[in-house]
Amino acid sequence: MKKFAVLAVGLTLATVAVAYEIKHPNLRDAMGAADNAIKHIKSAQANNKGVEFGGHAEKAIELLTQAQQEIAEGDRYNESHRPH
């Protein structure tokens, strides 16, 4: 059940992060890199035929998803505090 809860939280955060369009080009690249890392981890899980990396892969996905949320929040902050 714990894995399901972590996955659900991760998917929710990923949805929130993706729903916002990152404006700053460097942060946009960082968001893409985190997304790419998540895809690679999920691919490793799928190719590993049931061995779940001791929960570390799920934790990495969770942390990368949190990083994406912070990237989006940083971009929002930047946009709202820029001189116009």
C-alpha positions as CSV (number, residue, x, y, z in Angstrom):
1,M,0.0,0.0,0.0
2,K,2.9,2.4,0.7
3,K,4.2,2.1,-2.8
4,F,0.7,2.9,-4.2
5,A,0.6,6.0,-2.0
6,V,4.0,7.2,-3.1
7,L,3.1,6.6,-6.7
8,A,-0.2,8.5,-6.3
9,V,1.6,11.5,-4.7
10,G,4.2,11.4,-7.4
11,L,1.7,11.3,-10.2
12,T,-0.2,14.2,-8.6
13,L,2.9,16.3,-8.3
14,A,4.0,15.5,-11.8
15,T,0.6,16.6,-13.1
16,V,0.8,19.9,-11.2
17,A,4.3,20.5,-12.5
18,V,3.4,19.6,-16.1
19,A,0.3,21.8,-16.0
20,Y,2.4,24.9,-15.7
21,E,4.4,26.1,-18.8
22,I,7.9,27.0,-17.7
23,K,9.0,30.3,-19.1
24,H,12.7,30.5,-18.2
25,P,14.7,28.5,-20.8
26,N,17.2,27.1,-18.2
27,L,14.4,26.0,-15.9
28,R,12.5,24.5,-18.9
29,D,15.6,22.5,-19.6
30,A,15.9,21.4,-16.0
31,M,12.2,20.3,-16.1
32,G,12.8,18.3,-19.2
33,A,15.9,16.7,-17.7
34,A,14.0,15.6,-14.6
35,D,11.2,14.2,-16.8
36,N,13.8,12.3,-18.9
37,A,15.3,10.9,-15.7
38,I,11.9,9.7,-14.5
39,K,11.3,8.0,-17.8
40,H,14.7,6.3,-17.7
41,I,14.0,5.0,-14.1
42,K,10.6,3.7,-15.1
43,S,12.1,2.0,-18.1
44,A,14.8,0.4,-15.9
45,Q,12.0,-0.9,-13.6
46,A,10.1,-2.3,-16.6
47,N,13.2,-4.0,-18.0
48,N,14.2,-5.4,-14.6
49,K,11.4,-7.9,-14.6
50,G,9.9,-7.4,-11.1
51,V,13.0,-6.4,-9.1
52,E,12.1,-3.0,-7.8
53,F,15.5,-1.7,-6.8
54,G,14.7,-2.0,-3.1
55,G,12.3,0.9,-3.3
56,H,15.1,3.3,-4.3
57,A,13.7,3.8,-7.8
58,E,10.3,4.8,-6.5
59,K,12.0,7.2,-4.0
60,A,14.1,8.7,-6.9
61,I,11.0,9.2,-8.9
62,E,9.3,10.8,-5.9
63,L,12.2,13.2,-5.4
64,L,12.5,14.1,-9.0
65,T,8.8,14.9,-9.1
66,Q,9.3,17.1,-6.0
67,A,12.2,18.8,-7.9
68,Q,9.9,19.4,-10.8
69,Q,7.4,21.1,-8.5
70,E,10.1,23.3,-7.1
71,I,11.3,24.2,-10.6
72,A,7.7,25.3,-11.5
73,E,7.4,27.3,-8.3
74,G,10.7,28.9,-8.9
75,D,9.7,29.9,-12.4
76,R,6.4,31.3,-11.1
77,Y,8.3,33.3,-8.6
78,N,10.7,34.6,-11.2
79,E,7.8,35.6,-13.5
80,S,6.0,37.5,-10.7
81,H,9.1,39.3,-9.5
82,R,10.6,40.4,-12.8
83,P,10.6,44.1,-13.7
84,H,8.2,44.7,-16.5
